[in-house]
Amino acid sequence: MQVPAPFEYERATSVDHAIGLLERLGSSARLVAGGHSLLPMMKLRLANFEYLIDINGLRDELGYLRIGSGEIRIGALTRHGELLESDELAAAFPIFRDAERVIADPVVRNWGTLGGSLCQADPSEDLSAVCTTLDARCVIRGPRGERIVPMTEFHHGPYETAVGDGEILTEIRFPVRPRGGSAFEKVERRAGDWAVVSAGAAVWLDENGRITDARVGLAAVGPNTTALPAVAAALRGREPSERLYEAAASIAARGCRPDTDMRGSVEYKRHLAGELTKRALRRSVERALERRS
Ligand SMILES: Cc1cc2nc3c(=O)[nH]c(=O)nc-3n(C[C@H](O)[C@H](O)[C@H](O)COP(=O)(O)OP(=O)(O)OC[C@H]3O[C@@H](n4cnc5c(N)ncnc54)[C@H](O)[C@@H]3O)c2cc1C
């Protein structure tokens, strides 16, 4: 199928208007942001909705990048291309630019949004791995006001999120801590493809170069992007070294839950999860050390 089933189209004029439409139209309605995940699913008839509520007119309310000293706030309608191009974001969190360079192609990056990526809840979504790694907080607004959900609780399973009926993801917040470094690694079958496996890492160092905290997020190796607290526990308080990265890699390889599919076998994906974790950690530490000097 190349043509979606017929649907009605509404263009939201404000976030409150979108919430009102969602409330009124119920589960027969869906928001459309970049449309790069929703529309292919509708064309393939994997999803059918009677109403699409277009939020692309809400750039003033939802399309922004606010870089603060202690926190970065990104509106849900911010596009892949904007995340790729922001030098300020790359300075604070180089993991974003690493990831955006290997997400899809310019056409998708010109329209696809951060909010759409997280709400699609595809287990292979690279930005979900980035947000998990950076310990993001998701701001969800609905008829009863606003609530904040940590990234670790945002995905309830493949294609399921904490965003409830009548609600909209409005903003994603990222804590900024001193002496941090981050990186993203991905293996795909061809340029612009979804990940066979991808891995994000972030580390924070003390004045003596010891790891005070670390986080790793993997994509395409479990029902949803996988945060690995055991990796963080193994790294905290330790001096960075190749041996330490090896130990973290082996925890990541054992701790993920890949399936065999057209992209690779369980064994191959576990191998990649370990190898990419190691590379991302090594690069994160190098970047954190560069910032210190
Ligand atoms: C050819 C191709 C290659 C791709 N390759 C990659 C890749 O390599 N890596 C990768 O990570 N991604 C990839 N993607 C996915 C791409 O990143 C999409 O843009 C992204 O997944 C969805 O963003 P969107 O804005 O297009 O969302 P949409 O398709 O508009 O929406 C997706 C879902 O999120 C909901 N939604 C959207 N915004 C909100 C909101 N603010 N609040 C609540 N619900 C909302 C919609 O209702 C819908 O259910 C690829 C896509 C294509 C078409």
The ligand as an SDF file (V2000), in Angstrom:
LIG
                    3D

 53 58  0  0  0  0  0  0  0  0999 V2000
   13.8050    6.7410    5.5730 C   0  0  0  0  0  0  0  0  0  0  0  0
   13.8490    6.9560    7.0520 C   0  0  0  0  0  0  0  0  0  0  0  0
   15.0280    6.6460    7.7270 C   0  0  0  0  0  0  0  0  0  0  0  0
   15.1030    6.8370    9.1000 C   0  0  0  0  0  0  0  0  0  0  0  0
   16.2710    6.5440    9.7450 N   0  0  0  0  0  0  0  0  0  0  0  0
   16.3650    6.7270   11.0570 C   0  0  0  0  0  0  0  0  0  0  0  0
   17.5680    6.4270   11.7480 C   0  0  0  0  0  0  0  0  0  0  0  0
   18.5910    6.0360   11.1590 O   0  0  0  0  0  0  0  0  0  0  0  0
   17.6020    6.6140   13.0890 N   0  0  0  0  0  0  0  0  0  0  0  0
   16.5170    7.0910   13.7700 C   0  0  0  0  0  0  0  0  0  0  0  0
   16.6150    7.2250   14.9810 O   0  0  0  0  0  0  0  0  0  0  0  0
   15.3710    7.4340   13.1500 N   0  0  0  0  0  0  0  0  0  0  0  0
   15.2630    7.2460   11.8210 C   0  0  0  0  0  0  0  0  0  0  0  0
   14.1030    7.5600   11.1810 N   0  0  0  0  0  0  0  0  0  0  0  0
   12.9580    8.1000   11.9460 C   0  0  0  0  0  0  0  0  0  0  0  0
   12.9910    9.6120   11.9520 C   0  0  0  0  0  0  0  0  0  0  0  0
   13.9430   10.0090   12.9070 O   0  0  0  0  0  0  0  0  0  0  0  0
   11.6070   10.2190   12.3040 C   0  0  0  0  0  0  0  0  0  0  0  0
   11.6510   11.5380   11.9870 O   0  0  0  0  0  0  0  0  0  0  0  0
   11.2090   10.1340   13.7570 C   0  0  0  0  0  0  0  0  0  0  0  0
   11.1810    8.8250   14.1450 O   0  0  0  0  0  0  0  0  0  0  0  0
    9.7930   10.6470   14.0220 C   0  0  0  0  0  0  0  0  0  0  0  0
    9.7570   12.0260   14.0900 O   0  0  0  0  0  0  0  0  0  0  0  0
    8.5750   12.8060   13.3660 P   0  0  0  0  0  0  0  0  0  0  0  0
    8.6310   14.1930   13.8500 O   0  0  0  0  0  0  0  0  0  0  0  0
    8.6500   12.5610   11.9220 O   0  0  0  0  0  0  0  0  0  0  0  0
    7.2880   12.0850   14.0260 O   0  0  0  0  0  0  0  0  0  0  0  0
    5.8320   11.7520   13.4110 P   0  0  0  0  0  0  0  0  0  0  0  0
    5.9590   10.7250   12.3400 O   0  0  0  0  0  0  0  0  0  0  0  0
    5.1330   13.0220   13.0570 O   0  0  0  0  0  0  0  0  0  0  0  0
    5.1600   11.1500   14.7030 O   0  0  0  0  0  0  0  0  0  0  0  0
    5.5880    9.9230   15.2530 C   0  0  0  0  0  0  0  0  0  0  0  0
    4.6670    9.5860   16.4250 C   0  0  0  0  0  0  0  0  0  0  0  0
    4.8670   10.5110   17.4930 O   0  0  0  0  0  0  0  0  0  0  0  0
    3.6450   11.1950   17.8190 C   0  0  0  0  0  0  0  0  0  0  0  0
    4.0540   12.5760   18.1550 N   0  0  0  0  0  0  0  0  0  0  0  0
    4.8100   13.3990   17.4120 C   0  0  0  0  0  0  0  0  0  0  0  0
    5.0890   14.5240   18.0850 N   0  0  0  0  0  0  0  0  0  0  0  0
    4.4580   14.4000   19.2900 C   0  0  0  0  0  0  0  0  0  0  0  0
    4.3560   15.2410   20.4450 C   0  0  0  0  0  0  0  0  0  0  0  0
    4.9770   16.4460   20.5170 N   0  0  0  0  0  0  0  0  0  0  0  0
    3.6370   14.7990   21.5100 N   0  0  0  0  0  0  0  0  0  0  0  0
    3.0030   13.5910   21.4710 C   0  0  0  0  0  0  0  0  0  0  0  0
    3.0630   12.7570   20.4030 N   0  0  0  0  0  0  0  0  0  0  0  0
    3.7860   13.1650   19.3350 C   0  0  0  0  0  0  0  0  0  0  0  0
    2.7680   11.0760   16.6010 C   0  0  0  0  0  0  0  0  0  0  0  0
    1.4110   11.1610   16.9340 O   0  0  0  0  0  0  0  0  0  0  0  0
    3.1620    9.6870   16.0980 C   0  0  0  0  0  0  0  0  0  0  0  0
    2.4860    8.7000   16.8220 O   0  0  0  0  0  0  0  0  0  0  0  0
   13.9910    7.3580    9.8070 C   0  0  0  0  0  0  0  0  0  0  0  0
   12.8060    7.6840    9.1240 C   0  0  0  0  0  0  0  0  0  0  0  0
   12.7470    7.4850    7.7560 C   0  0  0  0  0  0  0  0  0  0  0  0
   11.4690    7.8310    7.0370 C   0  0  0  0  0  0  0  0  0  0  0  0
  1  2  1  0
  2  3  1  0
  2 52  2  0
  3  4  2  0
  4  5  1  0
  4 50  1  0
  5  6  2  0
  6  7  1  0
  6 13  1  0
  7  8  2  0
  7  9  1  0
  9 10  1  0
 10 11  2  0
 10 12  1  0
 12 13  2  0
 13 14  1  0
 14 15  1  0
 14 50  1  0
 15 16  1  0
 16 17  1  0
 16 18  1  0
 18 19  1  0
 18 20  1  0
 20 21  1  0
 20 22  1  0
 22 23  1  0
 23 24  1  0
 24 25  2  0
 24 26  1  0
 24 27  1  0
 27 28  1  0
 28 29  2  0
 28 30  1  0
 28 31  1  0
 31 32  1  0
 32 33  1  0
 33 34  1  0
 33 48  1  0
 34 35  1  0
 35 36  1  0
 35 46  1  0
 36 37  1  0
 36 45  1  0
 37 38  2  0
 38 39  1  0
 39 40  1  0
 39 45  2  0
 40 41  1  0
 40 42  2  0
 42 43  1  0
 43 44  2  0
 44 45  1  0
 46 47  1  0
 46 48  1  0
 48 49  1  0
 50 51  2  0
 51 52  1  0
 52 53  1  0
M  END
$$$$
